[in-house]
Amino acid sequence: MTYVGAGMICSHLVNLSLLLGAVLSWGVMWPLIGKKKGDWFPQNIKETSMESLNGYKIFISIALILGDGLYNFCKTLWFTFRSMHSAFKKNNLQTAPDSKNQSLETRRNEVFIRDTIPFWLALVGYILFSIISIIVIPIMFPPLKWYYVLVAYIFAPSLCFCNAYGAGLTDMNMAYNYGKVALFVLASMVGKEKGVVAGLIGCGLIKSMASISSDLMHDFKTGHLTLTSPRSMLLSQVIGTAIGCIVAPLTFFLFYKTFDVGNPNGEYKAPYALIYRNMAILGVEGFSALPHHCLHLCYGFFGFAVLANLLRDVGPGKSGKWVPLPMAMAVPFLVGAYFAIDMCVGSLVVYVWHRIDKVRAPVMVPAVASGLICGDGLWILPSCILALFKISPPICMNFLPSKSN
């Protein structure tokens, strides 16, 4: 029910893109590539091996994600620098607002500036936590040397500024793409022996800093609009972060001990863990890590991702809104088709509901979707507790293909 609820919230384009990716991969490509077993990849090999069909699944999905991410990354940078150039060129010349809006905006600015956070506090805090990270991270993860962490913290402020500014303009958080760039750079620099671990840790470091900067700017802008003190918001962030440092690891280990996390055939597949790990392998080993003919397929899907985004932005008329989203298409390539069908069911429910009752549907759909997601999510904790005590459900239902019966 979680995916049905998510499908009710997501746009029809996202759900149909997921379905297209599921049909293209699991309905067409994987059966055809599977028939090449013994020709394109070895006959007697584990399904989880990078040289088997699993390698095609992972790297083709990576190609779609990288193509979409690189295009939007360049697009966001373009909008960011163009906006900054226009702002400097116009020298902040704006049309005068009416007196009512001007008085409200003046009051907002007064409240926000009155409780502003001192620059020295931000600078001292950044230097202090940088020193702690430079000391602690290499101890926790020896492959990532201290000087790599130092370089990351030197470049982080500029990356964080670009990401926060770009997210404010386009509402797109590109932190994951900054992390991917760091992953490839660090993995290739460290080398084959320890490059995978170093690349993953560096990716997480850059991604976290760039992402939190964008989130903080959103929060502070909300505080500015609601006349909330920025100091109160910063204190709330500190308290929430401290609580998260305790709750997040406990939640992870609860899942890790209870469920088979990371199993490709299990309930919690953790697909992005495989994707990022294999990105690091690709950064270390180069194209030699790819299965036979996989590189040519990756080139094709990478080009498709870039072309699809170009058509969405520069296509004639309203044709761009019908172009599928490559990022959404990439997910079922690796995860499977089951959740794409569930989300399309949710999209179908929304479509029928709007046809039947156009007035109440926009109000009721988010509420029903939230109920489906929350209800399914709330059952996870009791399910974890029952699983920890080895209590199995009295009835189990499963659907298998005809060959397995």
N, C-alpha and C positions, 0 to 999 in steps of 0.2 A: 504493500500500500504506500510505502514511502515514495517509490518511483512514480506511482500514479498521481500522488499529490504533487510531486515535483513537476510532472508533466502538465498539471493544471496551472502551475505558476509560470513555467517557461513558455516562451513564445512558440507558435506553431512552426516557425522556421527552424528553431533549435531542435524540436522533436522530430521533424521530418528529416533534418540533416542527420540526426542519430540513426533514424531508420534507414536512410540511404546508405550510410556507412556500414550498417549491419548487413544489409542485403548484398552490397558490393563485396564485402570481405567474407562473411561466413556463408553467403549464398552462392558466390561466384568464384572468388579468388582462392580461398583456402582449399576448397575441393579440387580445383584445377592444379594448384601447386602440390597438393597432397599426392596426386597421381604421378608426380615427377620424383617421388621417393625412389632412391637408388640411382637417379640420374642427376638431379640438381643438388641433392643432399644424401648422405649415407643411409643405407637401408636399416642397419641395426644401430640405432642411436636413440638416446633418451629424448622424450618429447620436450623436456625442459632445457635441452641443450641449445646453445646459440647457433649451432650448425644445422638444426632441424627446422621444421616448419615454424617453431616458436620464434626463430630469428627473423623470419619474414614478418611475422605479426608485430614484433617489437619495433624493428627498424623502419618499417613502412609507416607505422603510427608516429614514430619519432619524426620522420620526414614531413608528414602533414603538420605536426605541431610546430616544428622549426620553421617551415615555410610560412605558416600563418603568423607565428610569433615574430619572425624577422620582418615581415611586411608591416605589421602593426607597430613594431618597435620603431622602424624608420618613419612611419606615418606620424607617430606620436612625437618623435623628435622634430619632425618638420613643422608640425603645428606649434610645438613649444617654442622653437626659435623664431618662427614667423610672428607669433603673438608677442614675444619679447621685443623683437625688432619694431613692430608696430607701436608698442607701448612707449618705447624710447623715442621713436620718430614723432609721434603725436604729442609727446611731452605731457601726457596725462590730461589732454584736452577732452572734456566730456560735456555733454549737454546738461544743463542745470536741471536737477530734479525739482518736483513741486515741494512746497514748504512742509507738507505733512510727512512725506517720505524722507525729506532732508532732516527733519527734527528727529525722526525715529532712527535714521542711520547715524546721526550725530550722537544720540544716546548710546547706541550700540558701540560705537567707537570709543566713547568715554569709558564705558564699563570695561571694555576689552583692554584698553591702554592703562587704565588705573591699576589693574591687577596683573600687569604684564610680568613675564618671567625674566629676571635679569640675565643679560648676556653672559656675565661671568659665571653664573650658576650652570648654564648650558655648556659652556666651554670646559669648566672644571669637571663637570659630570662626565662629559664625553672622554676627556683625557683619562680620568680615573678608571672608567669602565674599559677603555681601550687597553690600559696597562694590565688590568685584571685578565682580560681576554687573551692578551699576548702571552701571559704567563700560564694561564690555566688550560687553554685549548690545546697547545702542544703537549701538555702533560696527559690530557685525556685522549688525544689522537696524535701519537708521535709522528705519523707520516706527514702531517701538516706542520712545517717548521714555523718558528716564531716570526721570521722575517716575511713569510707569506701573509700571516695575520696582520703584521704591521702595515704592509702595502695595502691590504684590503681596507684597513681603517683610514689610511691616508686618502684613498680614492672614494671612500663611502660617502662623505658629505656631498660631493658633486653629483654622484649617482642618485643619492636620496633627493636632492633638490630637483633634478631633472624628472625623476619619477613622480614626485609630489606635484610638481607644476604640470606635468603632462596629464596626470590623472585628474587634476582640477579642470583641465581644458576638455578632455575627451571622455572622462569617466572610465578610463581603462587603466588598471594597475598592471604595469609591465615589469613588476619585480621578478617574476619567474624567468623572464627573458634575460634580465641582468644576471640572475643566478646561473642560467645556462651558459652564458658567455664566460663567466668565472669558472664554471665546471670544466669546459673545454680547455681554457688557458692553463689552469692549474694541473689538470690531468696530464696534459702534454709536457708541461715543464718538469713535473716531479719524476715522470718516467714510468716504466712498466711495473716495477716491483710494488710501489706504494702509491701510484698515481690515481687509482680508482678511489681509494679512501680519501686522499687529500682533495681530489676534485669534488667529491660529494660534500665534504665538510666545508670547503670554500664556497660551494654553491649555496649551502644552507646559510652560511654567514652573510653573504652579500644579499641573498634573497630576503632574509629576515630584516636586515637594516633598511633595505629599500622599501619593503612592504609596510613596515611599521611607520615609516615617515609619511607615506601616503595616507595611511589610516589615521594618524595623528592630525594631519591637515584637515581631513574630513571632520574629525571630532571637534577640532578647534573652530572650524567654520560653523558647525552646528551650535557650538557654544556662543559664538559671536551673534548668530541670528536669534538665539533664545536668551540673550543677556546673562549668560553664565560666566562666572569668573574663570579665566584660563588657569589660575593657580589651583582652583578646586578641581578642575578637570585633570590637570597634571597629577595631583595627589591621588585622584581616583584611579588614574592609569597605573600609578606606582603600586597602589594597594591591589588592583586587579592582577598586575603582573606577578606580584609576590604570591598571591593565592594560586595563580596559574602554574607557578613553578612547583607547587606541591600537588595540585589536583591533576595537572596534565600527565606527569609521569605515572601517577597511581592509576589513572584511567587507561593509559597505554598498557601497563602491565596487567591490568584486569582483563583487557581484551586479549593480550598476548598469551596469558596463562589459560584463558578459558576457551578461546577459539583458535583455529588453525590459520593464523594470519599469514598471508603471503602465498598460500597454496593456490595454484592456478585453477584448480578444480573445486576449491572451497567456497564458503560464503563470503569471506573477506579476502579478496584477491590481492589487494594493495597494488593495483596496476601501475601507478606512478612510481612506486619503488623500483619495479623492474625497468621502467622507462629511463629513470635517472641513472640507475646503475649501468645500464647498457650505453647510455650517453657517455658515461665516464670510461667505459671499456673502449668505445669508439675513439674517444680522445686520446687514450693511451696507445692502442694498437693500430689505429688508423683504419683504412678500409679493408685491411686483411681480416678483420673480425667479422665481416659480413659473409653470409652464405652466397652460393653461386647465383648469379643474375640478380641478387638482391639490390646491389648498388644501382643498376639500371632502373629497377622499379622505384627505388628511393628518389632518383633524379626526376622521374615522371611525376610522382605524387608531390614532391617539393614544388615543381613547376606548376602543377595543378593548384596547389594552395595559394601561390602567389597570383596566378591568373584569376582565380575565383575572387580574391579580394580586390583585384584591379577592376573586374567586371562589376562588383558591388559598388565601387566608388565612382567609376567613370562610365558605367553602362548607360545606354540611351534610355531616357524616360524613367519609368518605374520598373524596368526589367531587373535592376540590381537587387530588388527585394526578394526575387525568386532564386537567387544564386545560393546554393547551400554553404553552410559554414564549415570550413575545413577542420577547425579545432573540434567541433562537435562530431564530425564524421570520424575523427581519429580515435575517439574513445572506444566505440564498439569493435574496432579492428583488433584490439587486444583483450578487452574485458569480455565481450560476448554480446549476443543480440537480445538477451532476455530483458534487460532493463530498458532498451530502446523501445521494445514493444509495449512495456508497461507505461512509459512516458507518452507514447502515442495514444494509448487508451485514455490517459488523462487529458490529452489535447482534444480527443474526440468528444469526451464528456463536456469540455468547455464549449466546443463548437455547437453541439446539440443544445446545451443550456442557453447559449446566447440566441439561438434560433427560436427557442420556445419562449423565453422570457428575457427580453433585452434590458428591461429596467432593473430587475433584481440580480441578474447574473453577475455584473461587475462587482457588486457588493458581496455576494454570497460565495463566489468562486474562491477568493483568497481564504475565507474562513474555513470552508470545507477542505481545501488543500492543506491548510495548516493543521487541521484536526487529523487528517490522515497521516501527515508526517510526524506530528507529535505523538499520536497514539502508538504508531509503530515504534518510534524512538523510545518512548517510556517503557516499553516491554523489554528493551535490551538489558536494563539493570536486573530485573527479576530473572531473565534468561541466563545472565552471567552467573547469578547466585545459584540457580538450579544446576547449571553445568559444573560449577565448582564442587558441588556435593554429589556429582555423578548421577543426578536424577534425570532419567530419560522420559520423554513424553509417552503417554499410553498408546497413541496412534501416530503413525508416520505415513505421509503420502509422498509419492515421488512419481514423476513422469519420465519414462525412458523411451528411447527410439525403438522401433520395431525389431531391429537387429539384436537388441539387448534382451528382449523378452524370450 
